[in-house]
Amino acid sequence: MGTPQEYFEEIIAGFMVQDPAISAGNLFGKPCAKLDGKAFVAFFQDEMVFRLDAGRCQEIIAANTACRLFDPSGKGRPMKEWVQVPLGVLDWEELANAALSLLRARMAV
Protein backbone atom coordinates (compact mmCIF):
# COMPACT_ATOMS: atom_id res chain seq x y z
CA MET A 1 0.00 0.00 0.00
CA GLY A 2 2.79 2.49 0.78
CA THR A 3 2.13 5.95 2.18
CA PRO A 4 -1.35 7.41 2.65
CA GLN A 5 -0.78 9.69 -0.35
CA GLU A 6 0.31 6.77 -2.54
CA TYR A 7 -2.80 4.85 -1.54
CA PHE A 8 -4.99 7.88 -2.29
CA GLU A 9 -3.35 8.20 -5.72
CA GLU A 10 -3.87 4.48 -6.37
CA ILE A 11 -7.59 4.78 -5.60
CA ILE A 12 -7.95 7.83 -7.84
CA ALA A 13 -6.05 6.16 -10.68
CA GLY A 14 -8.43 3.20 -10.47
CA PHE A 15 -11.43 5.50 -10.80
CA MET A 16 -9.92 7.28 -13.81
CA VAL A 17 -9.31 3.95 -15.58
CA GLN A 18 -12.93 2.89 -14.99
CA ASP A 19 -14.57 6.16 -16.07
CA PRO A 20 -13.13 8.82 -18.41
CA ALA A 21 -15.44 11.42 -16.82
CA ILE A 22 -13.35 11.17 -13.62
CA SER A 23 -10.24 13.30 -13.41
CA ALA A 24 -7.64 14.38 -10.89
CA GLY A 25 -7.83 17.98 -9.76
CA ASN A 26 -7.61 20.29 -6.78
CA LEU A 27 -10.06 21.22 -4.04
CA PHE A 28 -8.91 24.17 -1.92
CA GLY A 29 -5.40 23.48 -3.24
CA LYS A 30 -5.52 19.83 -2.16
CA PRO A 31 -5.43 16.87 -4.56
CA CYS A 32 -8.85 15.45 -5.34
CA ALA A 33 -10.88 13.40 -7.79
CA LYS A 34 -13.73 14.94 -9.73
CA LEU A 35 -16.63 13.58 -11.75
CA ASP A 36 -17.52 16.02 -14.52
CA GLY A 37 -15.73 18.76 -12.57
CA LYS A 38 -17.37 18.06 -9.19
CA ALA A 39 -15.12 16.80 -6.38
CA PHE A 40 -16.12 13.72 -4.42
CA VAL A 41 -12.86 12.78 -2.62
CA ALA A 42 -9.74 14.70 -1.62
CA PHE A 43 -6.46 14.23 0.24
CA PHE A 44 -5.67 16.48 3.22
CA GLN A 45 -3.21 16.17 6.13
CA ASP A 46 -2.27 12.57 5.15
CA GLU A 47 -5.95 11.58 5.34
CA MET A 48 -8.65 11.02 2.77
CA VAL A 49 -11.73 13.22 2.68
CA PHE A 50 -15.07 11.99 1.33
CA ARG A 51 -18.19 13.89 0.28
CA LEU A 52 -21.13 12.01 1.76
CA ASP A 53 -24.52 13.14 3.00
CA ALA A 54 -24.40 15.00 6.32
CA GLY A 55 -26.12 12.19 8.22
CA ARG A 56 -23.59 9.60 7.07
CA CYS A 57 -20.73 11.95 8.03
CA GLN A 58 -22.17 12.29 11.53
CA GLU A 59 -22.55 8.50 11.83
CA ILE A 60 -18.91 8.00 10.88
CA ILE A 61 -17.72 10.62 13.38
CA ALA A 62 -19.89 9.20 16.16
CA ALA A 63 -18.49 5.70 15.62
CA ASN A 64 -14.85 6.71 15.02
CA THR A 65 -13.26 9.39 17.18
CA ALA A 66 -10.29 9.69 14.79
CA CYS A 67 -12.64 10.98 12.05
CA ARG A 68 -13.86 14.56 11.81
CA LEU A 69 -15.62 16.95 9.49
CA PHE A 70 -13.34 18.47 6.85
CA ASP A 71 -12.24 22.00 7.78
CA PRO A 72 -9.87 23.06 4.99
CA SER A 73 -9.44 26.57 6.37
CA GLY A 74 -8.62 25.38 9.89
CA LYS A 75 -10.82 28.19 11.21
CA GLY A 76 -13.58 26.12 12.80
CA ARG A 77 -15.83 26.16 9.75
CA PRO A 78 -16.12 22.47 8.82
CA MET A 79 -18.02 21.33 5.77
CA LYS A 80 -21.02 19.27 6.94
CA GLU A 81 -20.99 16.90 3.94
CA TRP A 82 -17.26 16.14 3.96
CA VAL A 83 -15.67 13.70 6.42
CA GLN A 84 -11.92 13.33 6.96
CA VAL A 85 -10.77 9.76 7.67
CA PRO A 86 -7.28 8.58 8.68
CA LEU A 87 -5.84 5.55 6.89
CA GLY A 88 -6.72 2.27 8.58
CA VAL A 89 -9.78 3.54 10.46
CA LEU A 90 -12.30 2.74 7.72
CA ASP A 91 -12.01 1.31 4.20
CA TRP A 92 -11.00 4.23 1.98
CA GLU A 93 -12.00 2.46 -1.23
CA GLU A 94 -15.47 1.65 0.12
CA LEU A 95 -16.01 5.26 1.23
CA ALA A 96 -14.69 6.60 -2.09
CA ASN A 97 -17.15 4.39 -3.96
CA ALA A 98 -19.96 5.61 -1.69
CA ALA A 99 -18.97 9.22 -2.35
CA LEU A 100 -18.91 8.62 -6.11
CA SER A 101 -22.28 6.85 -6.01
CA LEU A 102 -23.82 9.74 -4.07
CA LEU A 103 -22.45 12.29 -6.54
CA ARG A 104 -23.74 10.30 -9.50
CA ALA A 105 -27.19 10.08 -7.88
CA ARG A 106 -27.24 13.83 -7.20
CA MET A 107 -26.17 14.61 -10.77
CA ALA A 108 -28.93 12.39 -12.17
CA VAL A 109 -31.66 14.42 -10.47
DSSP file (Angstrom, degrees, kcal/mol; ACC not computed):
  #  RESIDUE AA STRUCTURE BP1 BP2  ACC     N-H-->O    O-->H-N    N-H-->O    O-->H-N    TCO  KAPPA ALPHA  PHI   PSI    X-CA   Y-CA   Z-CA
    1    1 A M              0   0    0      0, 0.0     2,-0.2     0, 0.0     9,-0.1   0.000 360.0 360.0 360.0 -42.0    0.0    0.0    0.0
    2    2 A G        -     0   0    0      4,-0.1     0, 0.0     5,-0.1     0, 0.0  -0.521 360.0  -5.8  83.2-150.0    2.8    2.5    0.8
    3    3 A T  S  > S-     0   0    0     -2,-0.2     4,-2.3     1,-0.1     5,-0.2  -0.304  73.0-106.1 -77.6 163.5    2.1    5.9    2.2
    4    4 A P  H  > S+     0   0    0      0, 0.0     4,-2.5     0, 0.0     5,-0.2   0.904 122.5  51.1 -56.3 -40.2   -1.4    7.4    2.7
    5    5 A Q  H  > S+     0   0    0      1,-0.2     4,-2.6     2,-0.2     5,-0.2   0.900 108.6  50.7 -66.8 -38.8   -0.8    9.7   -0.4
    6    6 A E  H  > S+     0   0    0      2,-0.2     4,-2.1     1,-0.2    -1,-0.2   0.902 111.3  48.7 -63.7 -39.9    0.3    6.8   -2.5
    7    7 A Y  H  X S+     0   0    0     -4,-2.3     4,-2.3     2,-0.2    -2,-0.2   0.918 110.5  50.8 -66.5 -42.9   -2.8    4.8   -1.5
    8    8 A F  H  X S+     0   0    0     -4,-2.5     4,-2.5     1,-0.2    -2,-0.2   0.945 111.4  48.4 -55.6 -49.5   -5.0    7.9   -2.3
    9    9 A E  H  X S+     0   0    0     -4,-2.6     4,-2.5     1,-0.2    -1,-0.2   0.858 109.3  53.3 -62.5 -36.3   -3.3    8.2   -5.7
   10   10 A E  H  X S+     0   0    0     -4,-2.1     4,-2.0     2,-0.2    -1,-0.2   0.910 109.6  48.0 -64.1 -43.4   -3.9    4.5   -6.4
   11   11 A I  H  X S+     0   0    0     -4,-2.3     4,-1.8     2,-0.2    -2,-0.2   0.931 113.4  47.3 -62.5 -46.1   -7.6    4.8   -5.6
   12   12 A I  H  X S+     0   0    0     -4,-2.5     4,-2.3     1,-0.2    -2,-0.2   0.905 109.4  53.4 -64.1 -42.0   -8.0    7.8   -7.8
   13   13 A A  H  X S+     0   0    0     -4,-2.5     4,-1.8     1,-0.2    -1,-0.2   0.895 106.8  53.3 -60.3 -39.8   -6.0    6.2  -10.7
   14   14 A G  H  X S+     0   0    0     -4,-2.0     4,-1.7     1,-0.2    -1,-0.2   0.902 108.8  48.8 -61.7 -41.5   -8.4    3.2  -10.5
   15   15 A F  H  X S+     0   0    0     -4,-1.8     4,-2.0     1,-0.2     7,-0.2   0.915 109.5  52.0 -63.2 -42.7  -11.4    5.5  -10.8
   16   16 A M  H  < S+     0   0    0     -4,-2.3    -1,-0.2     1,-0.2    -2,-0.2   0.824 108.5  51.1 -67.6 -30.8   -9.9    7.3  -13.8
   17   17 A V  H  < S+     0   0    0     -4,-1.8    -1,-0.2    -5,-0.2    -2,-0.2   0.887 113.1  46.1 -69.1 -39.2   -9.3    4.0  -15.6
   18   18 A Q  H  < S+     0   0    0     -4,-1.7    -2,-0.2     1,-0.2    -1,-0.2   0.810 124.9  24.0 -73.6 -31.2  -12.9    2.9  -15.0
   19   19 A D    ><  -     0   0    0     -4,-2.0     3,-2.0    -5,-0.1    -1,-0.2  -0.935  57.5-156.9-144.8 113.8  -14.6    6.2  -16.1
   20   20 A P  T 3  S+     0   0    0      0, 0.0    -1,-0.1     0, 0.0    -4,-0.1   0.654  93.8  69.3 -65.5 -13.5  -13.1    8.8  -18.4
   21   21 A A  T 3  S+     0   0    0     14,-0.1    15,-2.4    15,-0.1     2,-0.4   0.594  85.4  85.0 -78.2  -9.6  -15.4   11.4  -16.8
   22   22 A I  E <   +A   35   0A   0     -3,-2.0     2,-0.3    -7,-0.2    13,-0.2  -0.800  59.3 169.8 -96.2 133.1  -13.4   11.2  -13.6
   23   23 A S  E     -A   34   0A   0     11,-2.5    11,-3.0    -2,-0.4     2,-0.3  -0.928  35.7-108.0-137.8 160.5  -10.2   13.3  -13.4
   24   24 A A  E     +A   33   0A   0     -2,-0.3     2,-0.2     9,-0.2     9,-0.2  -0.646  53.6 137.5 -84.0 147.4   -7.6   14.4  -10.9
   25   25 A G  E     -A   32   0A   0      7,-2.4     7,-2.1    -2,-0.3     2,-0.4  -0.787  46.5 -80.0-160.7-156.1   -7.8   18.0   -9.8
   26   26 A N  E     -A   31   0A   0      5,-0.2     2,-0.4    -2,-0.2    13,-0.1  -0.978  20.3-169.2-131.2 143.9   -7.6   20.3   -6.8
   27   27 A L  E >  S-A   30   0A   0      3,-2.8     3,-1.7    -2,-0.4    16,-0.1  -0.968  87.6 -18.7-129.7 113.3  -10.1   21.2   -4.0
   28   28 A F  T 3  S-     0   0    0     -2,-0.4    -1,-0.1     1,-0.3     0, 0.0   0.859 129.7 -53.7  54.2  36.8   -8.9   24.2   -1.9
   29   29 A G  T 3  S+     0   0    0      1,-0.3    -1,-0.3     3,-0.0     3,-0.0   0.515 117.2 115.4  78.8   5.5   -5.4   23.5   -3.2
   30   30 A K  E <  S-A   27   0A   0     -3,-1.7    -3,-2.8     1,-0.1    -1,-0.3  -0.827  76.0 -97.8-107.2 146.3   -5.5   19.8   -2.2
   31   31 A P  E     +A   26   0A   0      0, 0.0    12,-2.3     0, 0.0     2,-0.3  -0.327  55.8 158.6 -62.1 142.3   -5.4   16.9   -4.6
   32   32 A C  E     -AB  25  42A   0     -7,-2.1    -7,-2.4    10,-0.2     2,-0.4  -0.926  39.1-115.7-151.4 174.5   -8.9   15.5   -5.3
   33   33 A A  E     -AB  24  41A   0      8,-2.1     7,-2.1    -2,-0.3     8,-1.1  -0.961  30.4-164.9-118.0 141.4  -10.9   13.4   -7.8
   34   34 A K  E     -AB  23  39A   0    -11,-3.0   -11,-2.5    -2,-0.4     2,-0.6  -0.954  17.4-149.3-128.9 145.2  -13.7   14.9   -9.7
   35   35 A L  E >  S-AB  22  38A   0      3,-2.6     3,-2.0    -2,-0.4   -13,-0.2  -0.969  91.5 -20.3-109.3 117.4  -16.6   13.6  -11.7
   36   36 A D  T 3  S-     0   0    0    -15,-2.4    -1,-0.2    -2,-0.6   -14,-0.1   0.874 132.5 -48.2  48.9  40.8  -17.5   16.0  -14.5
   37   37 A G  T 3  S+     0   0    0    -16,-0.4     2,-0.5     1,-0.2    -1,-0.3   0.424 115.0 114.3  86.0  -0.9  -15.7   18.8  -12.6
   38   38 A K  E <   -B   35   0A   0     -3,-2.0    -3,-2.6     2,-0.0    -1,-0.2  -0.915  63.4-130.0-108.8 122.5  -17.4   18.1   -9.2
   39   39 A A  E     +B   34   0A   0     -2,-0.5    -5,-0.2    -5,-0.3     3,-0.1  -0.382  32.9 165.0 -70.6 142.1  -15.1   16.8   -6.4
   40   40 A F  E     +     0   0A   0     -7,-2.1    11,-2.4     1,-0.4     2,-0.3   0.509  68.2  23.0-129.9 -18.2  -16.1   13.7   -4.4
   41   41 A V  E     +BC  33  50A   0     -8,-1.1    -8,-2.1     9,-0.2    -1,-0.4  -0.983  63.1 176.6-143.9 154.3  -12.9   12.8   -2.6
   42   42 A A  E     -BC  32  49A   0      7,-2.2     7,-3.1    -2,-0.3     2,-0.4  -0.933  26.8-122.3-148.6 170.8   -9.7   14.7   -1.6
   43   43 A F  E     + C   0  48A   0    -12,-2.3     2,-0.3    -2,-0.3     5,-0.2  -0.986  36.2 161.1-123.1 126.2   -6.5   14.2    0.2
   44   44 A F  E >   - C   0  47A   0      3,-2.8     3,-1.5    -2,-0.4    -2,-0.1  -0.979  63.5  -7.7-150.5 128.2   -5.7   16.5    3.2
   45   45 A Q  T 3  S-     0   0    0     -2,-0.3     3,-0.1     1,-0.3    -1,-0.1   0.882 126.4 -55.7  53.9  45.1   -3.2   16.2    6.1
   46   46 A D  T 3  S+     0   0    0      1,-0.2    41,-0.5    40,-0.1     2,-0.3   0.709 121.6 101.4  60.9  22.8   -2.3   12.6    5.2
   47   47 A E  E <  S-CD  44  86A   0     -3,-1.5    -3,-2.8    39,-0.1     2,-0.4  -0.914  72.9-116.7-131.2 159.3   -6.0   11.6    5.3
   48   48 A M  E     -CD  43  85A   0     37,-1.9    37,-3.1    -2,-0.3     2,-0.4  -0.786  22.6-152.6 -99.5 143.0   -8.7   11.0    2.8
   49   49 A V  E     -CD  42  84A   0     -7,-3.1    -7,-2.2    -2,-0.4     2,-0.4  -0.943  10.0-164.4-118.7 133.7  -11.7   13.2    2.7
   50   50 A F  E     -CD  41  83A   0     33,-2.5    33,-2.4    -2,-0.4     2,-0.8  -0.946  18.5-135.5-124.4 136.7  -15.1   12.0    1.3
   51   51 A R  E     + D   0  82A   0    -11,-2.4     2,-0.2    -2,-0.4    31,-0.2  -0.824  45.0 148.6 -91.4 110.6  -18.2   13.9    0.3
   52   52 A L        -     0   0    0     29,-1.9    47,-0.1    -2,-0.8     2,-0.0  -0.770  55.5 -72.9-129.0 173.5  -21.1   12.0    1.8
   53   53 A D     >  -     0   0    0     -2,-0.2     4,-2.1     1,-0.1     3,-0.3  -0.399  49.3-110.8 -69.3 155.0  -24.5   13.1    3.0
   54   54 A A  H  > S+     0   0    0      1,-0.2     4,-2.2     2,-0.2     5,-0.2   0.843 116.1  54.4 -57.1 -38.6  -24.4   15.0    6.3
   55   55 A G  H  > S+     0   0    0      1,-0.2     4,-2.1     2,-0.2    -1,-0.2   0.912 108.4  48.2 -63.5 -42.9  -26.1   12.2    8.2
   56   56 A R  H  > S+     0   0    0     -3,-0.3     4,-2.3     2,-0.2    -2,-0.2   0.896 109.7  53.6 -65.2 -39.7  -23.6    9.6    7.1
   57   57 A C  H  X S+     0   0    0     -4,-2.1     4,-2.3     1,-0.2    -2,-0.2   0.927 109.3  48.4 -59.0 -44.8  -20.7   11.9    8.0
   58   58 A Q  H  X S+     0   0    0     -4,-2.2     4,-2.5     1,-0.2    -1,-0.2   0.880 109.6  52.7 -65.1 -38.0  -22.2   12.3   11.5
   59   59 A E  H  X S+     0   0    0     -4,-2.1     4,-1.8     2,-0.2    -1,-0.2   0.924 110.0  48.5 -61.7 -44.4  -22.5    8.5   11.8
   60   60 A I  H  X S+     0   0    0     -4,-2.3     4,-1.3     1,-0.2     7,-0.2   0.924 113.2  46.8 -62.2 -45.4  -18.9    8.0   10.9
   61   61 A I  H  < S+     0   0    0     -4,-2.3    -1,-0.2     1,-0.2    -2,-0.2   0.891 110.8  52.2 -65.5 -40.2  -17.7   10.6   13.4
   62   62 A A  H  < S+     0   0    0     -4,-2.5    -1,-0.2     1,-0.2    -2,-0.2   0.848 116.3  39.9 -64.9 -33.6  -19.9    9.2   16.2
   63   63 A A  H  < S+     0   0    0     -4,-1.8     2,-0.4     1,-0.2    -1,-0.2   0.628 121.3  41.8 -90.5 -14.5  -18.5    5.7   15.6
   64   64 A N    ><  -     0   0    0     -4,-1.3     3,-1.9    -3,-0.2    -1,-0.2  -0.872  59.7-166.8-140.3 101.1  -14.8    6.7   15.0
   65   65 A T  T 3  S+     0   0    0     -2,-0.4    -1,-0.1     1,-0.3    -4,-0.1   0.673  88.2  64.9 -65.3 -16.6  -13.3    9.4   17.2
   66   66 A A  T 3  S+     0   0    0     20,-0.1    -1,-0.3     2,-0.0     2,-0.2   0.655  91.6  80.5 -78.3 -15.0  -10.3    9.7   14.8
   67   67 A C    <   +     0   0    0     -3,-1.9     2,-0.3    -7,-0.2    18,-0.2  -0.593  57.4 168.1 -92.1 153.0  -12.6   11.0   12.1
   68   68 A R  E     -E   84   0A   0     16,-1.7    16,-3.7    -2,-0.2     2,-0.1  -0.976  41.5 -81.1-155.0 164.7  -13.9   14.6   11.8
   69   69 A L  E     -E   83   0A   0     -2,-0.3     2,-0.4    14,-0.2    14,-0.3  -0.459  57.3-100.3 -68.4 146.6  -15.6   16.9    9.5
   70   70 A F  E     +E   79   0A   0     12,-2.3     9,-3.1     9,-0.6    12,-0.1  -0.553  40.9 177.4 -73.2 122.8  -13.3   18.5    6.8
   71   71 A D    >   +     0   0    0     -2,-0.4     3,-1.0     7,-0.3     5,-0.1  -0.733   2.4 175.8-127.0  79.8  -12.2   22.0    7.8
   72   72 A P  T 3  S+     0   0    0      0, 0.0    -1,-0.1     0, 0.0    -2,-0.0   0.767  80.0  50.4 -61.9 -26.0   -9.9   23.1    5.0
   73   73 A S  T 3  S-     0   0    0      4,-0.2    -2,-0.0     1,-0.0   -45,-0.0   0.734  96.4-138.5 -82.6 -21.9   -9.4   26.6    6.4
   74   74 A G  S <  S+     0   0    0     -3,-1.0    -3,-0.0     1,-0.1    -1,-0.0   0.695  72.3 114.4  71.3  17.7   -8.6   25.4    9.9
   75   75 A K  S    S-     0   0    0      2,-0.1    -1,-0.1     0, 0.0    -4,-0.0   0.065  96.7 -93.3-110.4  23.4  -10.8   28.2   11.2
   76   76 A G  S    S+     0   0    0     -5,-0.1    -5,-0.0     1,-0.1     0, 0.0   0.797  92.8 118.5  73.1  28.0  -13.6   26.1   12.8
   77   77 A R        -     0   0    0      2,-0.0    -4,-0.2    -6,-0.0    -1,-0.1  -0.571  44.2-176.8-122.8  67.8  -15.8   26.2    9.7
   78   78 A P        -     0   0    0      0, 0.0     2,-0.6     0, 0.0    -7,-0.3  -0.231  30.4-115.2 -68.2 155.8  -16.1   22.5    8.8
   79   79 A M  E >   - E   0  70A   0     -9,-3.1     3,-1.7     3,-0.2    -9,-0.6  -0.821  19.7-146.6 -92.2 119.8  -18.0   21.3    5.8
   80   80 A K  E 3  S+     0   0A   0     -2,-0.6   -23,-0.2     1,-0.3   -22,-0.1   0.677  94.5  47.3 -67.0 -19.2  -21.0   19.3    6.9
   81   81 A E  E 3  S+     0   0A   0    -11,-0.1   -29,-1.9   -24,-0.1     2,-0.4   0.203  99.4  77.9-106.6  15.8  -21.0   16.9    3.9
   82   82 A W  E <   -D   51   0A   0     -3,-1.7   -12,-2.3   -31,-0.2     2,-0.4  -0.988  58.9-168.5-128.2 125.2  -17.3   16.1    4.0
   83   83 A V  E     -DE  50  69A   0    -33,-2.4   -33,-2.5    -2,-0.4     2,-0.5  -0.936  12.9-144.3-116.9 135.8  -15.7   13.7    6.4
   84   84 A Q  E     -DE  49  68A   0    -16,-3.7   -16,-1.7    -2,-0.4   -35,-0.2  -0.861  20.6-173.1-101.4 125.7  -11.9   13.3    7.0
   85   85 A V  E     -D   48   0A   0    -37,-3.1   -37,-1.9    -2,-0.5   -18,-0.1  -0.972  18.2-133.9-127.9 122.3  -10.8    9.8    7.7
   86   86 A P  E >>  -D   47   0A   0      0, 0.0     3,-1.5     0, 0.0     4,-0.7  -0.362  41.8 -89.2 -67.8 153.5   -7.3    8.6    8.7
   87   87 A L  B 34 S+f   90   0B   0    -41,-0.5     4,-0.1     1,-0.2   -40,-0.0  -0.388 111.8  21.8 -61.7 136.3   -5.8    5.6    6.9
   88   88 A G  T 34 S+     0   0    0      2,-0.5    -1,-0.2    -2,-0.1     3,-0.1   0.281  99.6  90.2  91.0 -10.7   -6.7    2.3    8.6
   89   89 A V  T <4 S-     0   0    0     -3,-1.5     2,-0.3     1,-0.3    -2,-0.1   0.924 103.1  -2.6 -81.6 -48.2   -9.8    3.5   10.5
   90   90 A L  B  < S-f   87   0B   0     -4,-0.7     2,-0.7   -26,-0.0    -2,-0.5  -0.896  92.8 -81.0-136.4 165.5  -12.3    2.7    7.7
   91   91 A D     >  -     0   0    0     -2,-0.3     4,-2.3     1,-0.2     5,-0.2  -0.582  36.2-162.8 -73.7 108.9  -12.0    1.3    4.2
   92   92 A W  H  > S+     0   0    0     -2,-0.7     4,-2.6     1,-0.2     5,-0.2   0.889  88.2  51.9 -61.4 -40.7  -11.0    4.2    2.0
   93   93 A E  H  > S+     0   0    0      2,-0.2     4,-2.4     1,-0.2    -1,-0.2   0.916 109.6  49.4 -64.2 -41.8  -12.0    2.5   -1.2
   94   94 A E  H  > S+     0   0    0      1,-0.2     4,-2.0     2,-0.2    -1,-0.2   0.927 113.7  45.5 -62.4 -45.2  -15.5    1.7    0.1
   95   95 A L  H  X S+     0   0    0     -4,-2.3     4,-2.5     2,-0.2    -2,-0.2   0.881 111.2  53.1 -67.2 -37.3  -16.0    5.3    1.2
   96   96 A A  H  X S+     0   0    0     -4,-2.6     4,-2.4     2,-0.2    -2,-0.2   0.909 109.6  48.6 -63.8 -41.3  -14.7    6.6   -2.1
   97   97 A N  H  X S+     0   0    0     -4,-2.4     4,-2.6     2,-0.2    -1,-0.2   0.891 111.1  50.5 -64.5 -38.7  -17.2    4.4   -4.0
   98   98 A A  H  X S+     0   0    0     -4,-2.0     4,-2.4     2,-0.2    -2,-0.2   0.905 110.6  49.5 -64.7 -41.0  -20.0    5.6   -1.7
   99   99 A A  H  X S+     0   0    0     -4,-2.5     4,-2.2     2,-0.2    -2,-0.2   0.911 112.5  47.2 -64.8 -42.1  -19.0    9.2   -2.4
  100  100 A L  H  X S+     0   0    0     -4,-2.4     4,-2.7     2,-0.2    -2,-0.2   0.915 111.3  50.9 -65.5 -42.8  -18.9    8.6   -6.1
  101  101 A S  H  X S+     0   0    0     -4,-2.6     4,-2.3     1,-0.2    -2,-0.2   0.909 110.4  49.6 -60.8 -42.6  -22.3    6.8   -6.0
  102  102 A L  H  X S+     0   0    0     -4,-2.4     4,-2.4     2,-0.2    -1,-0.2   0.922 111.4  48.6 -63.5 -44.1  -23.8    9.7   -4.1
  103  103 A L  H  X S+     0   0    0     -4,-2.2     4,-2.4     1,-0.2    -2,-0.2   0.926 110.9  50.2 -62.8 -43.9  -22.5   12.3   -6.5
  104  104 A R  H  X S+     0   0    0     -4,-2.7     4,-1.4     1,-0.2    -1,-0.2   0.913 111.2  49.4 -60.3 -41.9  -23.7   10.3   -9.5
  105  105 A A  H  X S+     0   0    0     -4,-2.3     4,-0.6     1,-0.2    -1,-0.2   0.905 111.9  48.2 -64.0 -41.2  -27.2   10.1   -7.9
  106  106 A R  H >< S+     0   0    0     -4,-2.4     3,-0.6     1,-0.2    -1,-0.2   0.861 110.8  51.0 -67.9 -35.2  -27.2   13.8   -7.2
  107  107 A M  H 3< S+     0   0    0     -4,-2.4    -1,-0.2     1,-0.2    -2,-0.2   0.764 104.1  59.2 -73.7 -23.6  -26.2   14.6  -10.8
  108  108 A A  H 3<        0   0    0     -4,-1.4    -1,-0.2     1,-0.2    -2,-0.2   0.659 360.0 360.0 -78.5 -15.3  -28.9   12.4  -12.2
  109  109 A V    <<        0   0    0     -3,-0.6    -1,-0.2    -4,-0.6    -2,-0.1   0.479 360.0 360.0 -75.9 360.0  -31.7   14.4  -10.5
